[in-house]
Amino acid sequence: MLCAEPRLLRRPIIVDAHKVQIGFNDDEIRQFVPRHIRRLEFMQTMIDAAEI
């Protein structure tokens, strides 16, 4: 199917129990990462920035 329709790779479709994401957008795709993981990543980014 991907050989016949390679444009599908540029337009991913992500689905979970409550949300649907069509296309690639970093900010919108992050909604599929659990909140506690996003919070940990943010905290690590802040720590790394403070060390610079």
GROMACS elastic network, one bead per residue, 0.5 to 0.9 nm:
[ bonds ]
;  ai    aj funct       b0    kb
    1     4     6  0.51886   500
    1     5     6  0.60792   500
    1     6     6  0.81036   500
    2     7     6  0.79475   500
    2     8     6  0.68313   500
    2     9     6  0.75492   500
    3     6     6  0.56553   500
    5     8     6  0.59697   500
    5     9     6  0.83566   500
    6     9     6  0.58725   500
    6    10     6  0.78260   500
    7    10     6  0.53645   500
    7    11     6  0.67460   500
    8    11     6  0.50344   500
    8    12     6  0.63549   500
    8    13     6  0.87180   500
    9    12     6  0.59914   500
   10    23     6  0.68591   500
   10    24     6  0.71405   500
   11    22     6  0.62907   500
   11    24     6  0.62384   500
   12    21     6  0.77854   500
   12    22     6  0.58425   500
   12    23     6  0.51140   500
   12    24     6  0.65014   500
   13    20     6  0.71472   500
   13    21     6  0.56633   500
   13    23     6  0.64247   500
   13    24     6  0.86223   500
   14    19     6  0.80989   500
   14    20     6  0.57212   500
   14    21     6  0.50217   500
   14    22     6  0.65209   500
   14    23     6  0.85272   500
   14    29     6  0.82388   500
   14    32     6  0.85158   500
   15    18     6  0.77463   500
   15    19     6  0.58298   500
   15    21     6  0.64396   500
   15    22     6  0.87386   500
   15    32     6  0.87109   500
   16    19     6  0.54393   500
   16    20     6  0.66299   500
   16    32     6  0.77533   500
   17    20     6  0.85702   500
   19    31     6  0.86945   500
   19    32     6  0.81582   500
   21    24     6  0.80524   500
   21    25     6  0.87774   500
   21    28     6  0.74043   500
   21    29     6  0.69643   500
   22    25     6  0.87753   500
   24    28     6  0.80253   500
   24    29     6  0.71928   500
   25    28     6  0.53951   500
   25    29     6  0.59565   500
   25    30     6  0.86279   500
   26    29     6  0.52746   500
   26    30     6  0.63478   500
   27    30     6  0.53987   500
   27    31     6  0.74033   500
   28    31     6  0.56983   500
   28    32     6  0.81081   500
   29    32     6  0.58860   500
   29    33     6  0.77446   500
   30    33     6  0.52955   500
   30    34     6  0.83769   500
   30    38     6  0.77993   500
   31    34     6  0.73023   500
   31    35     6  0.78732   500
   31    38     6  0.88508   500
   32    35     6  0.86076   500
   33    36     6  0.84433   500
   33    37     6  0.66674   500
   33    38     6  0.65834   500
   34    37     6  0.54287   500
   34    38     6  0.64516   500
   34    39     6  0.87791   500
   35    38     6  0.50387   500
   35    39     6  0.60859   500
   35    40     6  0.86348   500
   36    39     6  0.50028   500
   36    40     6  0.62202   500
   36    41     6  0.86729   500
   37    40     6  0.50801   500
   37    41     6  0.62135   500
   37    42     6  0.85780   500
   38    41     6  0.51123   500
   38    42     6  0.61398   500
   38    43     6  0.86199   500
   39    42     6  0.50512   500
   39    43     6  0.61458   500
   39    44     6  0.86159   500
   40    43     6  0.50863   500
   40    44     6  0.61739   500
   40    45     6  0.85959   500
   41    44     6  0.51134   500
   41    45     6  0.61769   500
   41    46     6  0.86878   500
   42    45     6  0.50407   500
   42    46     6  0.62510   500
   42    47     6  0.86888   500
   43    46     6  0.50934   500
   43    47     6  0.62455   500
   43    48     6  0.86386   500
   44    47     6  0.50472   500
   44    48     6  0.61094   500
   44    49     6  0.85393   500
   45    48     6  0.50943   500
   45    49     6  0.61196   500
   45    50     6  0.86268   500
   46    49     6  0.50637   500
   46    50     6  0.61732   500
   46    51     6  0.87574   500
   47    50     6  0.51368   500
   47    51     6  0.64223   500
   48    51     6  0.52646   500
   48    52     6  0.68297   500
   49    52     6  0.54706   500
